[in-house]
Amino acid sequence: MSGAAPVALWVEALVAVLLLTSAFFVLTAAWGVVRLKDFFQRMHPPALAYTWAAWCVTFACIIYFSAQSQSLVLHTWIIIILLSITAPITTVLLARAALFRFRQAGRADMPPRLQPAQPEAPAGGASRGGPEGEE
């Protein structure tokens, strides 16, 4: 390497534990995707477990590179902050899109809309209570 300080054994052990914990979270998410029956159930484990796995990898990077350079290295915080912001938003958007598609397909097991459908406009193009519709 190019003049990097050697890393202590306890730091390497801690980084290894964090990376193995990350692998455990990813395997748990994959198991949840395979085992669960419904689309909405399948999207929950990856959203949580992948975020926790990314946090473990981020902590491992911060610890390792901070110990290697003998100063605090926080560049990886940017990645995890953006991931923590975008992962829940993406999950909500996927859930809403799936709910819309399932309702359009006529699946009876979907919850009803939160707002009732708007009433149809009267025939003839006249608006309600407008001056054009009055006689």
Secondary structure, 3 states (H helix, E strand, C coil): CCCCCCCCHHHHHHHHHHHHHHHHHHHHHHHHHHHCCCHHHHCHHHHHHHHHHHHHHHHHHHHHHHHHHCCCCCCCHHHHHHHHHHHHHHHHHHHHHHHHHHHHCCCCCCCCCCCCCCCCCCCCCCCCCCCCCCC
